[in-house]
């Protein structure tokens, strides 16, 4: 691209790190943005990231970038005069983008009618949907970054805090401008819902002239925060649908906001009388997170337990089958706890053996040396007892039994040191039973609080689908059919609605398997029973293929839950190797035990038995390791008995050596040397290793003999002869 020559440059604005200039070009006016200071490497990378993100975007409601300048000298060659840029460091980078002749959202002259505000909010939602669909978050929406031009077009500006993907974790910095920052950002979480909150706060400010919340929405300040007055209360006669939409955007809990910019856009289009089934937002129908429907009694019990923690048991259980909404219920619980001043900390299943380090990091405590549990518990409890706290342990059914046992010991240490702490354990009761989780005595009545989630009644399921469809997405008869097919299982009903939205007509229904992303593939056996078996299997396997390799164990989990043993056999070894690499040996053996019984030829049994043997060997279970090597030998001898024999005997010798059984080790290592290496060169590597072990053993015997001679000199020698402990020939 040949950059235009820039003329008539003048400064028009300034921010914390950069300056903005106006320039004329042959293609029209441009805005130039340059770093104004000798910024550090991190700031420069952020500036370059903004340019990189803008360069990939092309949408009528987003500003477009045209040029990038790595330094001031590069720019000077492209302009008639750079005098206006004096004072900038020579290494300052910058970029050129569209010049927008417009006014910020909160400075629009005159009073717009409700229809104009609906149009502006719809344009902003369209721009956000474009970003979120491409996994980009804005991160700093506010009125001055939302400009309206003379034709009524809205442009989203300033992507200096944008990034790809969600931010999670307590180590992440708070993003955004404070009056427009959602409460979850102060806890290290910022996703698409955070952009929607900032959008609602910006429009609330622009329409009413007030900030919706006067103080920062930090976790300690959330208790007792009231919702802001509705726009309809501030401006009598204002549009009720728009007032409700902005109120939903400003919900403190991200779970109560519109599930996505796409669905917000659909709602606004409906208010404007446009066809909801057309347009870009329809291309990617999402399963939304809706307010809990049909779970009100369970949620009220949760609120009561949070209101009176001293009167409630300290161990709480949340259980139910797949797809019933446990994770959704846990999210709602989290925000109820936060709004009541609790410290909420979660240990997710995906952390593996690093869960203790994750907990210490999230609580901001120094990790205990050498992983000392008692010290770690004391340090964590010191923070947890500062105020009421809720520690949630999610998806415990995915934890290996040995890790669950260690976690329960840690619970007891924490509960002893932090009186205000409550433990919330969430698990799938189709995978493990409650008795596997509780210690003796904990299961007695009154010792724990239980929430058991089941399928929803038909009316609640229908209400769920009506709210999820946001209008005439599907006829009532079709929704009734989904209620019947789902059996009241919430995720089944919503997966069915997604399939209905993606398919058009009978021919389209046959292609659902290719098009669904199947966020919950373990439900594929049950949902939309009208689809052929082959389509359901195809949908599930396509979803598994899209998972990255590092999630191999997730592939195995989902295939097993679905009952797809063929996929489990094909994916099993990759999952076991991942567990072995991460040192999760107990989980490896647990899964290997399940896979061992499969008869599918796709399962590589030689690798299965090798991984079993290695895991048992590393755990010090030598007899089990020898048995696994024997299974490997039986599976491998058909493809080359001599090579298999050499390898088998070497590993048996290795295990015997680790057990301290020297004679048995020597016997097996010598057997490994029987194969002719000239005829069977693949056996040579194991034979070389066997010779090394035999040589090491011989050295040990020589050293032992030397030590024995030293000790047997004098009185020891006579005593040994008298007792017959050692032949004279050895001493000689």
C-alpha positions as CSV (number, residue, x, y, z in Angstrom):
1,X,0.0,0.0,0.0
2,X,1.4,3.5,-1.0
3,X,0.5,5.9,1.8
4,X,-0.9,9.3,0.8
5,X,1.0,12.5,1.6
6,X,-0.4,14.2,4.7
7,X,-1.0,18.0,4.8
8,X,-2.3,20.6,7.1
9,X,-1.6,18.6,10.2
10,X,-2.9,20.0,13.5
11,X,-3.3,18.6,17.0
12,X,-7.0,17.9,18.0
13,X,-6.8,15.8,21.1
14,X,-4.6,14.1,23.8
15,X,-4.9,11.1,26.0
16,X,-2.8,9.5,28.7
17,X,-0.3,7.9,26.3
18,X,-1.0,9.4,22.9
19,X,-1.9,12.5,20.8
20,X,-4.4,12.7,18.0
21,X,-3.9,14.9,14.9
22,X,-6.0,15.9,11.9
23,X,-4.5,15.6,8.5
24,X,-5.7,16.1,4.9
25,X,-4.9,13.5,2.2
26,X,-5.9,13.0,-1.4
27,X,-8.3,10.2,-0.2
28,X,-10.0,12.5,2.3
29,X,-9.3,13.6,5.9
30,X,-7.5,11.3,8.3
31,X,-7.0,11.0,12.0
32,X,-3.4,10.4,13.1
33,X,-2.6,8.8,16.5
34,X,0.9,8.8,17.9
35,X,2.5,7.8,21.2
36,X,3.6,11.0,22.9
37,X,6.1,9.7,25.4
38,X,9.1,7.4,25.4
39,X,6.8,4.6,26.4
40,X,8.0,1.3,27.8
41,X,7.9,-1.9,25.8
42,X,4.5,-2.9,27.3
43,X,2.8,0.3,26.3
44,X,4.3,0.2,22.8
45,X,3.0,-3.4,22.4
46,X,-0.5,-2.3,23.4
47,X,-0.4,0.6,20.9
48,X,0.7,-1.8,18.1
49,X,-2.0,-4.3,19.2
50,X,-4.6,-1.5,18.8
51,X,-3.4,-1.0,15.2
52,X,-3.3,-4.7,14.5
53,X,-6.9,-5.2,15.7
54,X,-8.2,-2.2,13.8
55,X,-6.4,-3.4,10.6
56,X,-8.5,-6.6,10.6
57,X,-11.8,-4.8,11.1
58,X,-14.2,-3.6,8.4
59,X,-17.7,-2.6,9.7
60,X,-19.8,0.5,9.1
61,X,-20.0,1.1,12.9
62,X,-16.2,0.8,13.5
63,X,-13.4,3.2,12.7
64,X,-11.1,1.9,10.0
65,X,-7.3,2.0,10.0
66,X,-5.4,2.9,6.8
67,X,-1.6,3.3,7.7
68,X,0.9,2.3,10.3
69,X,4.1,4.2,11.0
70,X,6.8,2.4,13.1
71,X,8.5,5.6,14.0
72,X,8.4,9.4,13.4
73,X,11.1,9.4,10.7
74,X,9.0,7.0,8.6
75,X,6.0,9.3,8.9
76,X,8.1,12.4,8.0
77,X,8.8,11.0,4.6
78,X,5.1,10.8,3.9
79,X,4.0,14.3,4.7
80,X,4.6,17.8,3.5
81,X,5.4,19.1,7.0
82,X,5.6,17.4,10.4
83,X,6.1,20.6,12.3
84,X,2.9,20.0,14.3
85,X,4.4,16.8,15.6
86,X,7.4,18.5,17.3
87,X,7.9,17.3,20.8
88,X,7.1,13.7,20.0
89,X,10.1,11.3,20.5
90,X,11.7,10.1,17.3
91,X,10.8,6.5,18.0
92,X,7.1,7.3,18.5
93,X,4.9,5.0,16.4
94,X,1.5,5.9,15.1
95,X,-1.2,5.1,12.6
96,X,-3.7,6.8,10.4
97,X,-7.4,6.0,10.4
98,X,-10.8,7.4,9.4
99,X,-11.5,11.0,10.4
100,X,-15.0,11.0,12.0
101,X,-16.8,14.3,11.9
102,X,-19.1,13.7,14.8
103,X,-19.9,14.4,18.4
104,X,-19.6,12.1,21.4
105,X,-22.7,10.4,22.6
106,X,-23.2,12.5,25.7
107,X,-22.8,15.8,23.8
108,X,-25.4,15.4,21.1
109,X,-27.1,18.8,20.8
110,X,-30.9,18.9,21.3
111,X,-33.1,16.1,22.5
112,X,-33.3,13.0,20.4
113,X,-36.5,11.0,20.3
114,X,-36.7,7.4,21.5
115,X,-36.6,6.0,17.9
116,X,-33.3,7.8,17.3
117,X,-31.8,6.4,20.5
118,X,-33.0,2.9,19.6
119,X,-31.3,3.3,16.2
120,X,-28.0,4.4,17.8
121,X,-28.1,1.6,20.4
122,X,-28.8,-0.9,17.6
123,X,-25.8,0.4,15.6
124,X,-23.6,0.1,18.7
125,X,-24.9,-3.5,19.2
126,X,-24.1,-4.3,15.6
127,X,-20.6,-3.1,15.9
128,X,-20.1,-5.0,19.2
129,X,-21.5,-8.2,17.7
130,X,-19.0,-7.9,14.8
131,X,-16.2,-7.6,17.4
132,X,-17.4,-10.4,19.7
133,X,-18.1,-12.8,16.9
134,X,-14.4,-12.4,16.0
135,X,-13.4,-13.0,19.7
136,X,-12.4,-9.3,20.2
137,X,-13.4,-7.3,23.2
138,X,-13.4,-3.5,23.2
139,X,-12.7,-3.0,26.9
140,X,-13.2,0.8,27.2
141,X,-16.6,1.8,25.9
142,X,-17.7,5.2,27.1
143,X,-19.6,8.2,25.6
144,X,-16.5,9.9,24.2
145,X,-15.6,6.6,22.3
146,X,-19.1,6.5,20.7
147,X,-19.4,9.3,18.0
148,X,-22.5,10.2,16.0
149,X,-22.0,11.9,12.7
150,X,-24.2,14.3,10.8
151,X,-26.1,11.5,9.0
152,X,-26.9,9.7,12.3
153,X,-24.2,7.0,11.9
154,X,-22.6,5.8,15.1
155,X,-18.9,4.9,15.1
156,X,-17.0,3.0,17.9
157,X,-13.5,4.5,18.5
158,X,-10.4,4.0,20.6
159,X,-9.4,0.3,20.7
160,X,-6.4,1.0,23.0
161,X,-7.6,-1.4,25.6
162,X,-9.0,-4.1,23.3
163,X,-7.7,-7.7,23.2
164,X,-8.7,-11.1,21.9
165,X,-10.5,-13.6,24.1
166,X,-11.9,-13.2,27.6
167,X,-9.8,-12.1,30.6
168,X,-10.1,-14.2,33.7
169,X,-8.1,-14.5,36.9
170,X,-7.3,-12.3,39.8
171,X,-4.0,-11.4,38.4
172,X,-5.5,-9.4,35.5
173,X,-5.7,-5.6,35.9
174,X,-9.0,-3.8,36.0
175,X,-9.9,-2.5,32.5
176,X,-12.1,0.4,31.3
177,X,-13.0,3.8,32.6
178,X,-14.4,3.7,36.2
179,X,-18.0,5.0,35.7
180,X,-18.4,2.4,33.0
181,X,-16.5,-0.6,34.5
182,X,-18.7,-3.6,35.4
183,X,-18.3,-5.2,38.8
184,X,-16.8,-8.5,37.5
185,X,-13.8,-6.5,36.1
186,X,-12.7,-5.8,39.7
187,X,-12.6,-9.5,40.2
188,X,-10.4,-10.1,37.2
189,X,-13.1,-11.2,34.8
190,X,-14.1,-9.4,31.7
191,X,-16.0,-10.9,28.8
192,X,-18.5,-9.8,26.2
193,X,-21.0,-9.0,29.0
194,X,-18.5,-6.4,30.3
195,X,-18.7,-4.5,27.0
196,X,-22.5,-4.7,27.2
197,X,-22.5,-3.2,30.7
198,X,-20.2,-0.3,29.5
199,X,-22.5,0.2,26.5
200,X,-25.6,0.5,28.8
201,X,-23.8,2.9,31.2
202,X,-22.8,5.0,28.2
203,X,-26.3,5.3,26.9
204,X,-27.7,5.9,30.3
205,X,-25.3,8.8,30.8
206,X,-26.0,10.2,27.4
207,X,-29.8,10.0,27.7
208,X,-30.3,11.0,31.3
209,X,-27.2,13.1,32.0
210,X,-26.4,10.9,35.1
211,X,-24.1,8.1,35.9
212,X,-26.0,4.9,36.6
213,X,-23.7,4.1,39.6
214,X,-21.9,6.9,41.4
215,X,-19.2,4.8,43.1
216,X,-16.9,2.1,41.7
217,X,-18.6,-1.3,41.8
218,X,-15.8,-3.1,43.8
219,X,-16.6,-6.4,45.5
220,X,-16.6,-4.8,49.0
221,X,-18.9,-2.0,47.8
222,X,-21.6,-4.2,46.1
223,X,-23.6,-5.1,49.2
224,X,-26.7,-3.0,49.3
225,X,-26.2,-1.3,45.9
226,X,-29.6,-0.5,44.4
227,X,-30.3,-0.5,40.7
228,X,-30.3,3.0,39.1
229,X,-33.7,4.7,38.4
230,X,-35.1,3.6,35.1
231,X,-34.9,6.0,32.2
232,X,-38.7,6.0,32.1
233,X,-38.7,7.4,35.7
234,X,-36.2,10.1,34.9
235,X,-37.8,11.1,31.5
236,X,-41.6,10.8,31.7
237,X,-43.1,9.4,28.5
238,X,-39.7,7.8,27.4
239,X,-39.8,4.5,25.5
240,X,-40.5,1.7,27.8
241,X,-38.8,-1.0,25.7
242,X,-35.6,1.1,25.4
243,X,-35.7,1.8,29.1
244,X,-36.0,-1.9,29.9
245,X,-33.2,-2.7,27.5
246,X,-30.8,-0.2,29.1
247,X,-31.8,-1.5,32.6
248,X,-31.0,-5.1,31.5
249,X,-27.6,-3.9,30.3
250,X,-26.9,-2.3,33.7
251,X,-27.6,-5.4,35.8
252,X,-24.8,-5.9,38.3
253,X,-24.8,-9.6,37.6
254,X,-23.5,-10.4,34.1
255,X,-25.9,-13.4,34.1
256,X,-28.9,-11.1,34.1
257,X,-27.7,-8.9,31.2
258,X,-28.6,-9.7,27.6
259,X,-26.7,-12.9,26.7
260,X,-24.9,-11.3,23.7
261,X,-24.8,-8.3,21.5
262,X,-26.4,-10.4,18.8
263,X,-29.5,-11.0,20.9
264,X,-29.6,-7.3,22.0
265,X,-29.6,-6.4,18.3
266,X,-32.5,-8.8,17.6
267,X,-34.5,-7.2,20.4
268,X,-33.8,-3.7,19.1
269,X,-34.7,-4.6,15.5
270,X,-38.0,-6.0,16.8
271,X,-38.7,-2.6,18.4
272,X,-37.9,-0.9,15.1
273,X,-40.3,-3.3,13.3
274,X,-37.5,-5.1,11.3
275,X,-37.4,-8.7,10.3
276,X,-35.7,-10.6,13.1
277,X,-34.8,-13.6,11.0
278,X,-32.6,-11.7,8.7
279,X,-29.3,-9.9,9.1
280,X,-25.8,-10.8,10.4
281,X,-26.9,-11.4,14.0
282,X,-28.9,-14.5,12.9
283,X,-25.9,-16.3,11.5
284,X,-24.6,-17.4,14.8
285,X,-27.5,-18.3,17.1
286,X,-26.3,-18.6,20.6
287,X,-27.6,-20.5,23.6
288,X,-28.2,-17.6,26.0
289,X,-27.6,-17.4,29.7
290,X,-31.1,-16.5,31.0
291,X,-32.3,-15.7,34.5
292,X,-32.9,-18.9,36.3
293,X,-36.3,-20.3,35.4
294,X,-37.9,-23.0,37.3
295,X,-35.2,-23.0,40.0
296,X,-36.6,-20.2,42.2
297,X,-37.2,-22.3,45.3
298,X,-33.6,-23.7,45.1
299,X,-32.2,-20.2,44.6
300,X,-34.2,-18.9,47.6
301,X,-32.7,-21.6,49.8
302,X,-29.3,-20.5,48.6
303,X,-30.0,-16.9,49.5
304,X,-31.3,-17.9,52.9
305,X,-28.1,-19.9,53.6
306,X,-26.0,-16.8,52.6
307,X,-28.2,-14.5,54.8
308,X,-27.7,-16.6,57.9
309,X,-24.3,-18.4,57.5
310,X,-23.9,-19.0,61.2
311,X,-27.2,-21.1,61.3
312,X,-26.3,-23.3,58.4
313,X,-23.9,-26.2,58.1
314,X,-20.5,-25.3,56.6
315,X,-20.5,-27.9,53.8
316,X,-22.9,-27.4,50.9
317,X,-23.5,-29.8,48.1
318,X,-24.9,-29.0,44.6
319,X,-25.5,-32.1,42.5
320,X,-27.5,-33.3,39.5
321,X,-27.2,-35.0,36.1
322,X,-25.6,-33.8,32.9
323,X,-27.3,-30.8,31.3
324,X,-29.6,-29.9,34.2
325,X,-27.9,-26.5,34.8
326,X,-25.5,-27.0,37.7
327,X,-22.9,-24.7,36.3
328,X,-25.5,-22.1,35.5
329,X,-26.9,-22.3,39.0
330,X,-23.3,-22.1,40.4
331,X,-22.8,-18.9,38.5
332,X,-26.0,-17.4,39.9
333,X,-24.9,-18.4,43.4
334,X,-21.5,-16.7,42.9
335,X,-23.2,-13.3,42.2
336,X,-25.6,-13.7,45.1
337,X,-22.6,-14.3,47.4
338,X,-20.7,-11.4,46.0
339,X,-23.6,-9.0,46.3
340,X,-23.9,-10.0,50.0
341,X,-20.3,-9.1,50.7
342,X,-18.8,-12.7,50.5
343,X,-15.4,-13.4,49.2
344,X,-16.1,-16.0,46.4
345,X,-13.2,-18.3,45.3
346,X,-13.5,-21.2,42.9
347,X,-11.3,-24.2,42.3
348,X,-12.2,-25.5,38.8
349,X,-11.6,-29.1,37.7
350,X,-9.3,-28.1,34.9
351,X,-6.5,-27.0,37.2
352,X,-5.2,-30.5,37.6
353,X,-2.6,-30.9,40.3
354,X,-2.0,-27.1,40.3
355,X,-5.3,-26.4,42.1
356,X,-3.5,-25.4,45.4
357,X,-1.2,-23.0,43.6
358,X,-4.2,-21.5,41.8
359,X,-6.0,-21.0,45.1
360,X,-3.0,-19.4,46.8
361,X,-2.6,-17.1,43.8
362,X,-6.3,-16.0,43.7
363,X,-6.2,-15.3,47.4
364,X,-2.9,-13.3,47.0
365,X,-0.9,-15.3,49.5
366,X,2.7,-16.5,49.1
367,X,2.8,-20.1,48.0
368,X,3.9,-22.5,50.7
369,X,7.4,-24.0,50.3
370,X,7.5,-27.5,48.9
371,X,3.7,-27.5,48.6
372,X,3.3,-27.9,52.4
373,X,-0.4,-28.3,52.9
374,X,-0.6,-27.2,56.5
375,X,1.3,-24.0,55.8
376,X,-0.8,-23.4,52.7
377,X,-4.0,-23.9,54.7
378,X,-2.9,-21.5,57.4
379,X,-2.0,-18.8,54.9
380,X,-5.2,-19.2,52.9
381,X,-7.3,-19.3,56.1
382,X,-5.7,-16.1,57.3
383,X,-7.2,-14.3,54.2
384,X,-10.5,-16.2,54.2
385,X,-11.4,-15.4,57.8
386,X,-11.2,-11.6,57.1
387,X,-14.8,-11.8,56.0
388,X,-17.5,-14.4,55.1
389,X,-16.1,-16.5,52.3
390,X,-17.5,-19.2,49.9
391,X,-15.0,-21.7,48.4
392,X,-16.6,-23.4,45.4
393,X,-15.1,-26.7,44.1
394,X,-16.7,-27.3,40.7
395,X,-17.0,-30.5,38.6
396,X,-15.6,-32.7,41.3
397,X,-16.8,-35.8,39.4
398,X,-13.9,-35.0,36.9
399,X,-11.3,-35.2,39.7
400,X,-9.5,-38.5,40.2
401,X,-10.5,-40.1,43.5
402,X,-7.0,-39.6,45.0
403,X,-7.1,-35.9,44.2
404,X,-10.6,-35.6,45.7
405,X,-9.3,-37.3,48.9
406,X,-6.4,-34.7,49.2
407,X,-8.9,-31.9,48.6
408,X,-11.2,-33.1,51.4
409,X,-8.2,-33.1,53.8
410,X,-7.5,-29.5,52.8
411,X,-11.1,-28.6,53.4
412,X,-10.9,-29.8,57.0
413,X,-7.7,-27.7,57.5
414,X,-9.4,-24.6,56.2
415,X,-12.7,-25.1,58.1
416,X,-10.7,-25.4,61.3
417,X,-8.9,-22.1,60.8
418,X,-11.6,-20.0,59.1
419,X,-14.9,-19.9,61.0
420,X,-16.6,-17.8,58.4
421,X,-15.8,-20.1,55.5
422,X,-18.4,-22.3,53.7
423,X,-17.4,-25.0,51.2
424,X,-19.6,-25.5,48.2
425,X,-19.0,-28.8,46.3
426,X,-20.6,-29.2,42.8
427,X,-20.6,-32.5,41.0
428,X,-22.5,-34.8,38.5
429,X,-24.2,-37.5,40.5
430,X,-24.4,-39.7,37.4
431,X,-20.6,-40.0,37.7
432,X,-20.0,-40.2,41.4
433,X,-22.2,-40.7,44.4
434,X,-22.5,-38.5,47.4
435,X,-21.0,-41.2,49.6
436,X,-17.8,-41.1,47.5
437,X,-17.4,-37.4,48.4
438,X,-18.4,-37.3,52.1
439,X,-16.4,-38.6,55.0
440,X,-18.0,-40.8,57.7
441,X,-20.4,-38.7,59.7
442,X,-20.7,-35.8,57.2
443,X,-23.6,-37.5,55.4
444,X,-25.8,-37.4,58.6
445,X,-28.9,-35.3,58.5
446,X,-28.1,-31.7,59.3
447,X,-24.3,-32.1,58.6
448,X,-24.6,-30.7,55.1
449,X,-27.0,-28.6,53.0
450,X,-28.0,-30.2,49.7
451,X,-29.3,-28.8,46.5
452,X,-30.4,-31.6,44.1
453,X,-31.3,-30.2,40.6
454,X,-33.6,-32.3,38.5
455,X,-35.5,-31.8,35.2
456,X,-37.8,-28.8,34.9
457,X,-41.6,-29.0,34.7
458,X,-43.1,-28.7,31.2
459,X,-44.3,-25.1,31.8
460,X,-41.0,-23.9,33.1
461,X,-39.2,-25.5,30.1
462,X,-41.6,-23.8,27.7
463,X,-41.0,-20.5,29.5
464,X,-37.3,-21.0,29.2
465,X,-37.5,-21.5,25.4
466,X,-39.8,-18.5,25.0
467,X,-37.3,-16.2,26.6
468,X,-34.4,-17.7,24.8
469,X,-36.0,-17.3,21.4
470,X,-36.6,-13.5,22.0
471,X,-39.6,-13.4,19.7
472,X,-41.0,-15.3,16.8
473,X,-37.9,-17.4,16.2
474,X,-39.9,-20.6,16.4
475,X,-43.7,-21.2,16.4
476,X,-45.3,-22.3,19.6
477,X,-46.0,-25.8,18.3
478,X,-42.2,-26.2,17.6
479,X,-41.4,-25.1,21.1
480,X,-43.9,-27.5,22.6
481,X,-42.2,-30.3,20.6
482,X,-38.8,-29.3,22.0
483,X,-40.3,-29.4,25.5
484,X,-41.5,-33.0,24.9
485,X,-38.2,-34.1,23.3
486,X,-36.0,-32.6,26.1
487,X,-37.9,-34.2,28.9
488,X,-37.4,-31.0,30.9
489,X,-33.6,-31.1,30.7
490,X,-32.7,-27.4,30.2
491,X,-29.6,-27.8,28.0
492,X,-31.3,-30.4,25.8
493,X,-34.2,-27.9,25.2
494,X,-31.8,-25.1,24.4
495,X,-29.6,-27.3,22.1
496,X,-32.8,-28.2,20.3
497,X,-33.7,-24.5,19.9
498,X,-30.3,-23.8,18.5
499,X,-30.7,-26.6,16.0
500,X,-34.1,-25.3,15.0
501,X,-32.6,-21.8,14.5
502,X,-29.8,-23.1,12.3
503,X,-31.9,-25.4,10.2
504,X,-34.5,-24.2,7.6
505,X,-36.8,-26.9,6.4
506,X,-36.5,-30.7,6.4
507,X,-33.3,-30.6,4.2
508,X,-31.6,-28.2,6.6
509,X,-32.4,-30.6,9.5
510,X,-30.2,-33.2,7.9
511,X,-27.3,-30.8,8.0
512,X,-27.6,-29.9,11.6
513,X,-24.8,-32.3,12.6
514,X,-22.4,-30.5,10.3
515,X,-23.3,-27.0,11.6
516,X,-23.7,-27.4,15.3
517,X,-20.8,-26.5,17.6
518,X,-22.3,-28.8,20.3
519,X,-21.2,-27.0,23.4
520,X,-22.4,-30.0,25.4
521,X,-21.7,-33.0,23.2
522,X,-22.5,-35.5,26.0
523,X,-26.2,-34.6,25.4
524,X,-26.1,-35.5,21.7
525,X,-27.6,-39.0,22.3
526,X,-30.8,-37.5,23.7
527,X,-31.3,-34.2,22.0
528,X,-33.4,-34.0,18.8
529,X,-34.3,-37.6,18.6
530,X,-35.8,-37.1,15.2
531,X,-32.3,-36.8,13.7
532,X,-30.7,-40.0,12.3
533,X,-28.1,-41.8,14.5
534,X,-25.4,-41.2,12.0
535,X,-26.0,-37.4,12.1
536,X,-25.8,-37.3,15.9
537,X,-22.5,-39.3,15.8
538,X,-21.1,-37.1,13.1
539,X,-22.0,-33.9,15.0
540,X,-20.2,-35.2,18.1
541,X,-17.1,-36.3,16.3
542,X,-16.8,-33.1,14.3
543,X,-16.9,-31.2,17.6
544,X,-14.2,-33.4,19.0
545,X,-12.0,-32.8,16.0
546,X,-12.2,-29.1,16.6
547,X,-10.9,-29.4,20.1
548,X,-7.1,-28.6,20.5
549,X,-4.8,-31.4,21.2
550,X,-4.2,-30.2,24.8
551,X,-7.8,-31.0,25.5
552,X,-7.4,-34.7,24.6
553,X,-8.7,-35.7,28.0
554,X,-11.9,-33.7,27.4
555,X,-12.4,-35.6,24.2
556,X,-12.2,-38.8,26.1
557,X,-14.6,-37.6,28.8
558,X,-17.2,-36.5,26.3
559,X,-16.9,-39.6,24.1
560,X,-17.3,-41.9,27.2
561,X,-20.3,-39.9,28.5
562,X,-22.0,-40.1,25.1
563,X,-21.4,-43.9,25.0
564,X,-19.3,-43.5,21.9
565,X,-16.8,-46.3,22.7
566,X,-15.4,-46.2,19.1
567,X,-14.3,-42.6,19.6
568,X,-13.1,-43.3,23.1
569,X,-10.9,-46.1,21.7
570,X,-9.5,-43.9,18.9
571,X,-8.8,-40.9,21.2
572,X,-7.9,-42.8,24.4
573,X,-4.1,-43.1,24.0
574,X,-3.6,-39.4,23.2
575,X,-5.6,-38.6,26.4
576,X,-3.5,-41.0,28.5
577,X,-0.3,-39.7,27.2
578,X,-1.4,-36.1,28.1
579,X,-2.1,-37.3,31.7
580,X,1.2,-39.0,31.9
581,X,3.0,-35.8,30.7
582,X,1.2,-33.8,33.4
583,X,2.1,-36.3,36.1
584,X,-1.6,-37.2,36.7
585,X,-0.8,-40.9,37.2
586,X,-3.8,-41.8,39.3
587,X,-6.2,-40.4,36.6
588,X,-4.2,-42.2,33.9
589,X,-4.7,-45.6,35.7
590,X,-8.3,-44.9,36.3
591,X,-9.0,-44.2,32.6
592,X,-6.7,-47.1,31.5
593,X,-8.8,-49.4,33.6
594,X,-11.9,-48.4,31.6
595,X,-10.2,-48.6,28.2
596,X,-8.7,-51.9,28.9
597,X,-12.0,-53.7,28.7
598,X,-12.8,-52.3,25.2
599,X,-12.6,-54.7,22.3
600,X,-12.3,-52.0,19.6
601,X,-9.3,-52.6,17.3
602,X,-8.7,-48.9,17.0
603,X,-7.4,-49.0,20.6
604,X,-3.6,-49.4,20.6
605,X,-3.3,-51.9,23.4
606,X,0.5,-51.9,23.3
607,X,0.6,-48.2,24.2
608,X,-2.2,-48.7,26.7
609,X,-0.2,-51.3,28.6
610,X,3.1,-49.4,28.4
611,X,1.4,-46.3,29.9
612,X,-0.1,-48.5,32.7
613,X,3.3,-50.0,33.4
614,X,5.0,-46.6,33.5
615,X,2.4,-45.1,35.8
616,X,2.6,-48.0,38.2
617,X,6.4,-48.0,38.1
618,X,6.5,-44.2,38.9
619,X,4.0,-44.8,41.8
620,X,6.2,-47.5,43.2
621,X,3.6,-50.3,42.5
622,X,6.1,-52.7,41.1
623,X,4.0,-55.8,41.0
624,X,1.3,-53.9,39.0
625,X,4.0,-52.6,36.7
626,X,5.3,-56.1,36.0
627,X,1.7,-57.3,35.3
628,X,1.2,-54.4,32.8
629,X,4.5,-55.2,31.1
630,X,3.3,-58.8,30.8
631,X,0.1,-57.6,29.1
632,X,2.2,-55.5,26.8
633,X,4.3,-58.5,25.9
634,X,1.3,-60.6,25.1
635,X,0.0,-57.8,22.8
636,X,3.3,-57.1,21.1
637,X,4.8,-60.5,20.5
638,X,2.7,-61.1,17.4
639,X,4.4,-58.3,15.6
640,X,8.0,-59.4,16.5
641,X,8.5,-61.9,19.3
642,X,12.3,-61.5,19.5
643,X,12.2,-57.7,19.8
644,X,9.3,-57.8,22.1
645,X,11.1,-60.4,24.3
646,X,14.2,-58.2,24.6
647,X,12.2,-55.1,25.5
648,X,9.9,-57.0,28.0
649,X,12.9,-58.7,29.8
650,X,14.7,-55.4,30.0
651,X,11.8,-53.6,31.7
652,X,11.2,-56.5,34.0
653,X,14.8,-56.3,35.0
654,X,14.4,-52.5,35.6
655,X,11.4,-53.0,37.8
656,X,13.1,-55.8,39.8
657,X,16.1,-53.6,40.2
658,X,13.9,-50.8,41.6
659,X,12.5,-53.3,44.1
660,X,15.9,-54.2,45.3
661,X,15.6,-57.8,43.9
662,X,19.0,-58.0,42.4
663,X,19.1,-61.7,41.5
664,X,15.7,-61.5,39.7
665,X,16.8,-58.4,37.9
666,X,20.1,-60.0,36.8
667,X,18.1,-63.1,35.5
668,X,15.7,-61.0,33.4
669,X,18.4,-58.7,32.0
670,X,20.5,-61.6,30.8
671,X,17.4,-63.0,29.1
672,X,17.1,-59.7,27.2
673,X,20.5,-60.5,25.6
674,X,19.3,-63.7,23.9
675,X,18.1,-62.1,20.6
676,X,20.7,-61.8,17.8
677,X,21.2,-58.0,17.3
678,X,22.4,-58.6,13.8
679,X,19.2,-60.3,12.9
680,X,17.0,-58.1,15.0
681,X,18.6,-54.6,15.1
682,X,15.5,-53.1,16.9
683,X,16.4,-55.2,19.9
684,X,19.9,-53.7,20.2
685,X,18.8,-50.6,22.0
686,X,17.2,-52.6,24.8
687,X,20.1,-55.0,24.9
688,X,22.6,-52.1,25.3
689,X,20.5,-50.7,28.2
690,X,20.4,-54.2,29.8
691,X,24.2,-54.4,29.6
692,X,24.5,-51.0,31.3
693,X,22.3,-52.2,34.1
694,X,24.2,-55.5,34.5
695,X,27.5,-53.6,34.5
696,X,26.2,-51.2,37.2
697,X,25.1,-54.2,39.2
698,X,28.5,-55.8,38.9
699,X,30.2,-52.6,40.1
700,X,27.8,-52.5,43.1
701,X,28.8,-56.1,44.0
702,X,32.5,-55.3,43.7
703,X,32.0,-52.2,45.9
704,X,30.0,-54.3,48.4
705,X,32.8,-56.9,48.4
706,X,35.4,-54.2,49.2
707,X,33.3,-52.8,52.0
708,X,32.8,-56.3,53.3
709,X,36.5,-57.1,53.4
710,X,37.2,-53.9,55.3
711,X,34.6,-54.7,57.9
712,X,35.6,-58.4,58.1
713,X,39.2,-57.6,59.0
714,X,39.8,-58.2,62.7
715,X,37.0,-59.4,65.0
716,X,34.4,-59.2,62.3
717,X,36.2,-61.8,60.2
718,X,36.4,-64.3,63.0
719,X,32.8,-63.8,63.9
720,X,31.7,-64.3,60.3
721,X,33.7,-67.5,60.0
722,X,32.2,-68.9,63.2
723,X,28.7,-68.1,62.1
724,X,29.3,-69.4,58.6
725,X,28.0,-66.1,57.2
726,X,30.4,-66.1,54.2
727,X,32.7,-68.6,52.6
728,X,36.4,-68.3,53.0
729,X,36.8,-68.2,49.3
730,X,35.1,-64.8,49.2
731,X,37.4,-63.3,51.7
732,X,40.4,-64.7,49.9
